[in-house]
């Protein structure tokens, strides 16, 4: 399933919708990061209205399978999850988790963190030390819970231009 479609299917549009999330998988090409897949929540993940805790079961198996089949080209790029707000912003818990995950990376590359809101995305490149690089928000407009989905054209992947970022 295309990455943006995965994001759009998990927007917290209703008061009863729980947070969702998963891994971001893809490849790095010089100053570009190609996000080819966002894993979807598994039955083992902990999902609440204002909290998502990704459990390793399922997500890691998918990541390992994609890495093996691609001969190391498709790799872990980062994490995504939703927030029940129009224009999301990371919580203190988000920042602590991102810093921990980025510091644990064996390849020492920054981790990509995406929060999916109802109308926009928050995207940050989190280095293993120091301040991250925040990308400009996507989406916008004032049309309700599905504005994010309407504002994006269908594609199979997301490409981020990292030129100018410390990578």
One Martini backbone bead per residue (centre of mass of N, CA, C, O) as a GRO file, in nm:
protein
  167
    1UNK     BB    1   0.098   0.035   0.022
    2UNK     BB    2   0.090   0.350   0.012
    3UNK     BB    3   0.196   0.577   0.233
    4UNK     BB    4  -0.035   0.793   0.216
    5UNK     BB    5  -0.261   0.586   0.246
    6UNK     BB    6  -0.188   0.494   0.525
    7UNK     BB    7  -0.220   0.763   0.661
    8UNK     BB    8  -0.520   0.821   0.573
    9UNK     BB    9  -0.643   0.557   0.714
   10UNK     BB   10  -0.535   0.685   1.021
   11UNK     BB   11  -0.697   0.917   1.071
   12UNK     BB   12  -0.830   1.109   1.347
   13UNK     BB   13  -1.159   1.194   1.293
   14UNK     BB   14  -1.265   1.057   1.547
   15UNK     BB   15  -1.314   1.033   1.889
   16UNK     BB   16  -1.252   0.700   1.875
   17UNK     BB   17  -0.982   0.727   1.755
   18UNK     BB   18  -0.678   0.582   1.740
   19UNK     BB   19  -0.370   0.558   1.745
   20UNK     BB   20  -0.114   0.525   1.495
   21UNK     BB   21   0.157   0.307   1.352
   22UNK     BB   22   0.515   0.286   1.243
   23UNK     BB   23   0.722   0.219   0.989
   24UNK     BB   24   0.989   0.345   0.782
   25UNK     BB   25   1.054   0.247   0.446
   26UNK     BB   26   1.368   0.255   0.246
   27UNK     BB   27   1.579   0.491   0.068
   28UNK     BB   28   1.908   0.621  -0.015
   29UNK     BB   29   1.987   0.915  -0.241
   30UNK     BB   30   2.182   1.099  -0.118
   31UNK     BB   31   1.962   1.380  -0.082
   32UNK     BB   32   1.754   1.130  -0.074
   33UNK     BB   33   1.438   1.008   0.048
   34UNK     BB   34   1.269   0.690   0.008
   35UNK     BB   35   0.938   0.624   0.080
   36UNK     BB   36   0.779   0.298   0.044
   37UNK     BB   37   0.691   0.232   0.356
   38UNK     BB   38   0.417   0.185   0.590
   39UNK     BB   39   0.349   0.043   0.855
   40UNK     BB   40   0.103  -0.120   1.028
   41UNK     BB   41  -0.079  -0.194   1.269
   42UNK     BB   42  -0.085  -0.423   1.523
   43UNK     BB   43  -0.210  -0.636   1.765
   44UNK     BB   44   0.038  -0.556   1.970
   45UNK     BB   45  -0.023  -0.281   1.977
   46UNK     BB   46  -0.063   0.029   2.149
   47UNK     BB   47  -0.398   0.178   2.150
   48UNK     BB   48  -0.489   0.521   2.181
   49UNK     BB   49  -0.596   0.835   2.162
   50UNK     BB   50  -0.294   0.949   2.310
   51UNK     BB   51  -0.151   0.661   2.219
   52UNK     BB   52   0.151   0.499   2.082
   53UNK     BB   53   0.282   0.157   2.090
   54UNK     BB   54   0.537   0.001   1.945
   55UNK     BB   55   0.579  -0.321   1.859
   56UNK     BB   56   0.802  -0.545   1.720
   57UNK     BB   57   0.596  -0.718   1.618
   58UNK     BB   58   0.603  -0.744   1.262
   59UNK     BB   59   0.771  -0.495   1.182
   60UNK     BB   60   1.053  -0.636   1.185
   61UNK     BB   61   0.982  -0.854   0.978
   62UNK     BB   62   0.930  -0.663   0.744
   63UNK     BB   63   1.204  -0.519   0.743
   64UNK     BB   64   1.379  -0.772   0.699
   65UNK     BB   65   1.248  -0.865   0.437
   66UNK     BB   66   1.305  -0.607   0.269
   67UNK     BB   67   1.614  -0.611   0.308
   68UNK     BB   68   1.670  -0.891   0.188
   69UNK     BB   69   1.524  -0.863  -0.095
   70UNK     BB   70   1.710  -0.584  -0.152
   71UNK     BB   71   2.004  -0.614  -0.050
   72UNK     BB   72   1.994  -0.343   0.152
   73UNK     BB   73   1.819  -0.102   0.031
   74UNK     BB   74   1.593  -0.156   0.223
   75UNK     BB   75   1.518   0.050   0.507
   76UNK     BB   76   1.534   0.202   0.794
   77UNK     BB   77   1.407   0.546   0.861
   78UNK     BB   78   1.150   0.522   1.072
   79UNK     BB   79   0.864   0.697   1.211
   80UNK     BB   80   0.502   0.667   1.267
   81UNK     BB   81   0.215   0.878   1.366
   82UNK     BB   82  -0.067   0.984   1.529
   83UNK     BB   83  -0.291   1.269   1.577
   84UNK     BB   84  -0.576   1.443   1.735
   85UNK     BB   85  -0.497   1.678   1.506
   86UNK     BB   86  -0.457   1.894   1.261
   87UNK     BB   87  -0.162   2.014   1.372
   88UNK     BB   88   0.101   1.854   1.453
   89UNK     BB   89   0.291   1.790   1.762
   90UNK     BB   90   0.532   1.701   1.960
   91UNK     BB   91   0.586   1.537   2.232
   92UNK     BB   92   0.780   1.447   2.488
   93UNK     BB   93   0.761   1.146   2.424
   94UNK     BB   94   0.840   1.162   2.132
   95UNK     BB   95   1.124   1.285   2.173
   96UNK     BB   96   1.241   1.061   2.350
   97UNK     BB   97   1.201   0.830   2.145
   98UNK     BB   98   1.357   0.949   1.906
   99UNK     BB   99   1.629   0.979   2.051
  100UNK     BB  100   1.663   0.682   2.119
  101UNK     BB  101   1.642   0.563   1.830
  102UNK     BB  102   1.872   0.731   1.703
  103UNK     BB  103   2.102   0.640   1.905
  104UNK     BB  104   2.063   0.318   1.818
  105UNK     BB  105   2.184   0.351   1.551
  106UNK     BB  106   2.429   0.186   1.369
  107UNK     BB  107   2.455   0.400   1.112
  108UNK     BB  108   2.408   0.707   1.233
  109UNK     BB  109   2.153   0.794   1.123
  110UNK     BB  110   1.893   0.966   1.089
  111UNK     BB  111   1.564   0.997   1.193
  112UNK     BB  112   1.242   0.962   1.081
  113UNK     BB  113   0.962   1.179   1.168
  114UNK     BB  114   0.602   1.116   1.172
  115UNK     BB  115   0.304   1.317   1.191
  116UNK     BB  116  -0.044   1.254   1.172
  117UNK     BB  117  -0.290   1.457   1.085
  118UNK     BB  118  -0.586   1.590   0.964
  119UNK     BB  119  -0.416   1.835   0.775
  120UNK     BB  120  -0.116   1.739   0.858
  121UNK     BB  121   0.239   1.718   0.866
  122UNK     BB  122   0.504   1.604   1.072
  123UNK     BB  123   0.858   1.661   0.992
  124UNK     BB  124   1.157   1.489   1.117
  125UNK     BB  125   1.508   1.503   1.155
  126UNK     BB  126   1.680   1.279   1.377
  127UNK     BB  127   1.951   1.291   1.541
  128UNK     BB  128   2.183   1.140   1.764
  129UNK     BB  129   2.250   1.456   1.802
  130UNK     BB  130   2.074   1.717   1.872
  131UNK     BB  131   1.910   1.892   1.641
  132UNK     BB  132   1.656   1.901   1.432
  133UNK     BB  133   1.482   1.877   1.114
  134UNK     BB  134   1.219   2.072   0.995
  135UNK     BB  135   0.959   2.036   0.793
  136UNK     BB  136   0.732   2.145   0.606
  137UNK     BB  137   0.412   2.144   0.592
  138UNK     BB  138   0.144   1.952   0.496
  139UNK     BB  139  -0.133   2.064   0.350
  140UNK     BB  140  -0.444   2.194   0.430
  141UNK     BB  141  -0.697   2.373   0.461
  142UNK     BB  142  -1.079   2.379   0.521
  143UNK     BB  143  -1.241   2.059   0.491
  144UNK     BB  144  -1.165   1.862   0.715
  145UNK     BB  145  -1.068   1.533   0.784
  146UNK     BB  146  -0.990   1.489   0.452
  147UNK     BB  147  -0.777   1.702   0.355
  148UNK     BB  148  -0.514   1.546   0.338
  149UNK     BB  149  -0.608   1.348   0.118
  150UNK     BB  150  -0.690   1.569  -0.098
  151UNK     BB  151  -0.387   1.711  -0.101
  152UNK     BB  152  -0.297   1.431  -0.228
  153UNK     BB  153  -0.126   1.256  -0.446
  154UNK     BB  154  -0.093   0.969  -0.587
  155UNK     BB  155   0.148   0.730  -0.456
  156UNK     BB  156   0.414   0.496  -0.370
  157UNK     BB  157   0.584   0.748  -0.259
  158UNK     BB  158   0.824   0.931  -0.075
  159UNK     BB  159   1.013   1.237  -0.120
  160UNK     BB  160   1.310   1.363   0.030
  161UNK     BB  161   1.490   1.661   0.052
  162UNK     BB  162   1.825   1.682   0.211
  163UNK     BB  163   1.929   1.936   0.127
  164UNK     BB  164   2.112   2.097   0.390
  165UNK     BB  165   2.140   1.862   0.566
  166UNK     BB  166   2.253   1.692   0.835
  167UNK     BB  167   2.377   1.349   0.736
   0.00000   0.00000   0.00000
